[in-house]
Amino acid sequence: DKNLTFYFNSKVTPFSQLESKIVAALKNSEEPCVSIEAEKSVPIEQVVRVMNIAKTYGYKAILATEPE
């Protein structure tokens, strides 16, 4: 969010724990996908941090935005 707080399944999650939570949640998925929802004010670098986790594990990453 705008305060650079990360969430996993709507729960506040420190970035240091985000990778392990994503991997655990997607370990049995046939088509693993990470959906990233970021407020417009979030610096792109923060979004890229999450996208890099997906890339590391070969997961698909989708950036979801709010409608105008």
Phi and psi in radians as a Rosetta constraint file:
Dihedral C 1 N 2 CA 2 C 2 CIRCULARHARMONIC -1.068 0.35
Dihedral N 2 CA 2 C 2 N 3 CIRCULARHARMONIC -0.331 0.35
Dihedral C 2 N 3 CA 3 C 3 CIRCULARHARMONIC -1.622 0.35
Dihedral N 3 CA 3 C 3 N 4 CIRCULARHARMONIC 0.143 0.35
Dihedral C 3 N 4 CA 4 C 4 CIRCULARHARMONIC 1.076 0.35
Dihedral N 4 CA 4 C 4 N 5 CIRCULARHARMONIC 0.623 0.35
Dihedral C 4 N 5 CA 5 C 5 CIRCULARHARMONIC -1.617 0.35
Dihedral N 5 CA 5 C 5 N 6 CIRCULARHARMONIC 2.285 0.35
Dihedral C 5 N 6 CA 6 C 6 CIRCULARHARMONIC -1.685 0.35
Dihedral N 6 CA 6 C 6 N 7 CIRCULARHARMONIC 2.601 0.35
Dihedral C 6 N 7 CA 7 C 7 CIRCULARHARMONIC -2.282 0.35
Dihedral N 7 CA 7 C 7 N 8 CIRCULARHARMONIC 2.587 0.35
Dihedral C 7 N 8 CA 8 C 8 CIRCULARHARMONIC -2.258 0.35
Dihedral N 8 CA 8 C 8 N 9 CIRCULARHARMONIC 2.084 0.35
Dihedral C 8 N 9 CA 9 C 9 CIRCULARHARMONIC 0.889 0.35
Dihedral N 9 CA 9 C 9 N 10 CIRCULARHARMONIC 0.823 0.35
Dihedral C 9 N 10 CA 10 C 10 CIRCULARHARMONIC 1.228 0.35
Dihedral N 10 CA 10 C 10 N 11 CIRCULARHARMONIC 0.119 0.35
Dihedral C 10 N 11 CA 11 C 11 CIRCULARHARMONIC -1.917 0.35
Dihedral N 11 CA 11 C 11 N 12 CIRCULARHARMONIC 2.348 0.35
Dihedral C 11 N 12 CA 12 C 12 CIRCULARHARMONIC -0.981 0.35
Dihedral N 12 CA 12 C 12 N 13 CIRCULARHARMONIC 2.264 0.35
Dihedral C 12 N 13 CA 13 C 13 CIRCULARHARMONIC -2.429 0.35
Dihedral N 13 CA 13 C 13 N 14 CIRCULARHARMONIC 2.171 0.35
Dihedral C 13 N 14 CA 14 C 14 CIRCULARHARMONIC -1.055 0.35
Dihedral N 14 CA 14 C 14 N 15 CIRCULARHARMONIC 2.514 0.35
Dihedral C 14 N 15 CA 15 C 15 CIRCULARHARMONIC -0.966 0.35
Dihedral N 15 CA 15 C 15 N 16 CIRCULARHARMONIC -0.607 0.35
Dihedral C 15 N 16 CA 16 C 16 CIRCULARHARMONIC -1.077 0.35
Dihedral N 16 CA 16 C 16 N 17 CIRCULARHARMONIC -0.361 0.35
Dihedral C 16 N 17 CA 17 C 17 CIRCULARHARMONIC -1.811 0.35
Dihedral N 17 CA 17 C 17 N 18 CIRCULARHARMONIC -0.144 0.35
Dihedral C 17 N 18 CA 18 C 18 CIRCULARHARMONIC -1.091 0.35
Dihedral N 18 CA 18 C 18 N 19 CIRCULARHARMONIC -0.805 0.35
Dihedral C 18 N 19 CA 19 C 19 CIRCULARHARMONIC -1.025 0.35
Dihedral N 19 CA 19 C 19 N 20 CIRCULARHARMONIC -0.843 0.35
Dihedral C 19 N 20 CA 20 C 20 CIRCULARHARMONIC -1.129 0.35
Dihedral N 20 CA 20 C 20 N 21 CIRCULARHARMONIC -0.618 0.35
Dihedral C 20 N 21 CA 21 C 21 CIRCULARHARMONIC -1.189 0.35
Dihedral N 21 CA 21 C 21 N 22 CIRCULARHARMONIC -0.719 0.35
Dihedral C 21 N 22 CA 22 C 22 CIRCULARHARMONIC -1.114 0.35
Dihedral N 22 CA 22 C 22 N 23 CIRCULARHARMONIC -0.836 0.35
Dihedral C 22 N 23 CA 23 C 23 CIRCULARHARMONIC -1.066 0.35
Dihedral N 23 CA 23 C 23 N 24 CIRCULARHARMONIC -0.778 0.35
Dihedral C 23 N 24 CA 24 C 24 CIRCULARHARMONIC -1.100 0.35
Dihedral N 24 CA 24 C 24 N 25 CIRCULARHARMONIC -0.708 0.35
Dihedral C 24 N 25 CA 25 C 25 CIRCULARHARMONIC -1.225 0.35
Dihedral N 25 CA 25 C 25 N 26 CIRCULARHARMONIC -0.521 0.35
Dihedral C 25 N 26 CA 26 C 26 CIRCULARHARMONIC -1.836 0.35
Dihedral N 26 CA 26 C 26 N 27 CIRCULARHARMONIC 0.094 0.35
Dihedral C 26 N 27 CA 27 C 27 CIRCULARHARMONIC -1.055 0.35
Dihedral N 27 CA 27 C 27 N 28 CIRCULARHARMONIC -0.509 0.35
Dihedral C 27 N 28 CA 28 C 28 CIRCULARHARMONIC -1.885 0.35
Dihedral N 28 CA 28 C 28 N 29 CIRCULARHARMONIC 0.208 0.35
Dihedral C 28 N 29 CA 29 C 29 CIRCULARHARMONIC -1.433 0.35
Dihedral N 29 CA 29 C 29 N 30 CIRCULARHARMONIC 2.337 0.35
Dihedral C 29 N 30 CA 30 C 30 CIRCULARHARMONIC -1.261 0.35
Dihedral N 30 CA 30 C 30 N 31 CIRCULARHARMONIC -0.607 0.35
Dihedral C 30 N 31 CA 31 C 31 CIRCULARHARMONIC -2.263 0.35
Dihedral N 31 CA 31 C 31 N 32 CIRCULARHARMONIC 1.334 0.35
Dihedral C 31 N 32 CA 32 C 32 CIRCULARHARMONIC -1.113 0.35
Dihedral N 32 CA 32 C 32 N 33 CIRCULARHARMONIC 2.356 0.35
Dihedral C 32 N 33 CA 33 C 33 CIRCULARHARMONIC -2.518 0.35
Dihedral N 33 CA 33 C 33 N 34 CIRCULARHARMONIC 2.356 0.35
Dihedral C 33 N 34 CA 34 C 34 CIRCULARHARMONIC -1.864 0.35
Dihedral N 34 CA 34 C 34 N 35 CIRCULARHARMONIC 2.127 0.35
Dihedral C 34 N 35 CA 35 C 35 CIRCULARHARMONIC -1.717 0.35
Dihedral N 35 CA 35 C 35 N 36 CIRCULARHARMONIC 2.094 0.35
Dihedral C 35 N 36 CA 36 C 36 CIRCULARHARMONIC -1.868 0.35
Dihedral N 36 CA 36 C 36 N 37 CIRCULARHARMONIC 2.094 0.35
Dihedral C 36 N 37 CA 37 C 37 CIRCULARHARMONIC -1.955 0.35
Dihedral N 37 CA 37 C 37 N 38 CIRCULARHARMONIC 2.031 0.35
Dihedral C 37 N 38 CA 38 C 38 CIRCULARHARMONIC -2.266 0.35
Dihedral N 38 CA 38 C 38 N 39 CIRCULARHARMONIC 2.409 0.35
Dihedral C 38 N 39 CA 39 C 39 CIRCULARHARMONIC -1.168 0.35
Dihedral N 39 CA 39 C 39 N 40 CIRCULARHARMONIC 2.676 0.35
Dihedral C 39 N 40 CA 40 C 40 CIRCULARHARMONIC -1.016 0.35
Dihedral N 40 CA 40 C 40 N 41 CIRCULARHARMONIC -0.508 0.35
Dihedral C 40 N 41 CA 41 C 41 CIRCULARHARMONIC -1.414 0.35
Dihedral N 41 CA 41 C 41 N 42 CIRCULARHARMONIC -0.117 0.35
Dihedral C 41 N 42 CA 42 C 42 CIRCULARHARMONIC -1.271 0.35
Dihedral N 42 CA 42 C 42 N 43 CIRCULARHARMONIC 2.209 0.35
Dihedral C 42 N 43 CA 43 C 43 CIRCULARHARMONIC -1.038 0.35
Dihedral N 43 CA 43 C 43 N 44 CIRCULARHARMONIC 2.446 0.35
Dihedral C 43 N 44 CA 44 C 44 CIRCULARHARMONIC -0.996 0.35
Dihedral N 44 CA 44 C 44 N 45 CIRCULARHARMONIC -0.514 0.35
Dihedral C 44 N 45 CA 45 C 45 CIRCULARHARMONIC -1.045 0.35
Dihedral N 45 CA 45 C 45 N 46 CIRCULARHARMONIC -0.585 0.35
Dihedral C 45 N 46 CA 46 C 46 CIRCULARHARMONIC -1.264 0.35
Dihedral N 46 CA 46 C 46 N 47 CIRCULARHARMONIC -0.633 0.35
Dihedral C 46 N 47 CA 47 C 47 CIRCULARHARMONIC -1.155 0.35
Dihedral N 47 CA 47 C 47 N 48 CIRCULARHARMONIC -0.739 0.35
Dihedral C 47 N 48 CA 48 C 48 CIRCULARHARMONIC -1.088 0.35
Dihedral N 48 CA 48 C 48 N 49 CIRCULARHARMONIC -0.591 0.35
Dihedral C 48 N 49 CA 49 C 49 CIRCULARHARMONIC -1.003 0.35
Dihedral N 49 CA 49 C 49 N 50 CIRCULARHARMONIC -0.756 0.35
Dihedral C 49 N 50 CA 50 C 50 CIRCULARHARMONIC -1.266 0.35
Dihedral N 50 CA 50 C 50 N 51 CIRCULARHARMONIC -0.700 0.35
Dihedral C 50 N 51 CA 51 C 51 CIRCULARHARMONIC -1.068 0.35
Dihedral N 51 CA 51 C 51 N 52 CIRCULARHARMONIC -0.601 0.35
Dihedral C 51 N 52 CA 52 C 52 CIRCULARHARMONIC -1.170 0.35
Dihedral N 52 CA 52 C 52 N 53 CIRCULARHARMONIC -0.567 0.35
Dihedral C 52 N 53 CA 53 C 53 CIRCULARHARMONIC -1.084 0.35
Dihedral N 53 CA 53 C 53 N 54 CIRCULARHARMONIC -0.836 0.35
Dihedral C 53 N 54 CA 54 C 54 CIRCULARHARMONIC -1.044 0.35
Dihedral N 54 CA 54 C 54 N 55 CIRCULARHARMONIC -0.777 0.35
Dihedral C 54 N 55 CA 55 C 55 CIRCULARHARMONIC -1.078 0.35
Dihedral N 55 CA 55 C 55 N 56 CIRCULARHARMONIC -0.730 0.35
Dihedral C 55 N 56 CA 56 C 56 CIRCULARHARMONIC -0.982 0.35
Dihedral N 56 CA 56 C 56 N 57 CIRCULARHARMONIC -0.653 0.35
Dihedral C 56 N 57 CA 57 C 57 CIRCULARHARMONIC -1.754 0.35
Dihedral N 57 CA 57 C 57 N 58 CIRCULARHARMONIC 0.065 0.35
Dihedral C 57 N 58 CA 58 C 58 CIRCULARHARMONIC 1.298 0.35
Dihedral N 58 CA 58 C 58 N 59 CIRCULARHARMONIC 0.406 0.35
Dihedral C 58 N 59 CA 59 C 59 CIRCULARHARMONIC -1.484 0.35
Dihedral N 59 CA 59 C 59 N 60 CIRCULARHARMONIC 2.612 0.35
Dihedral C 59 N 60 CA 60 C 60 CIRCULARHARMONIC -1.306 0.35
Dihedral N 60 CA 60 C 60 N 61 CIRCULARHARMONIC 2.481 0.35
Dihedral C 60 N 61 CA 61 C 61 CIRCULARHARMONIC -2.152 0.35
Dihedral N 61 CA 61 C 61 N 62 CIRCULARHARMONIC 2.309 0.35
Dihedral C 61 N 62 CA 62 C 62 CIRCULARHARMONIC -2.118 0.35
Dihedral N 62 CA 62 C 62 N 63 CIRCULARHARMONIC 2.277 0.35
Dihedral C 62 N 63 CA 63 C 63 CIRCULARHARMONIC -1.727 0.35
Dihedral N 63 CA 63 C 63 N 64 CIRCULARHARMONIC 2.000 0.35
Dihedral C 63 N 64 CA 64 C 64 CIRCULARHARMONIC -1.709 0.35
Dihedral N 64 CA 64 C 64 N 65 CIRCULARHARMONIC 2.319 0.35
Dihedral C 64 N 65 CA 65 C 65 CIRCULARHARMONIC -2.098 0.35
Dihedral N 65 CA 65 C 65 N 66 CIRCULARHARMONIC 2.791 0.35
Dihedral C 65 N 66 CA 66 C 66 CIRCULARHARMONIC -1.390 0.35
Dihedral N 66 CA 66 C 66 N 67 CIRCULARHARMONIC 2.494 0.35
Dihedral C 66 N 67 CA 67 C 67 CIRCULARHARMONIC -1.115 0.35
Dihedral N 67 CA 67 C 67 N 68 CIRCULARHARMONIC 2.597 0.35
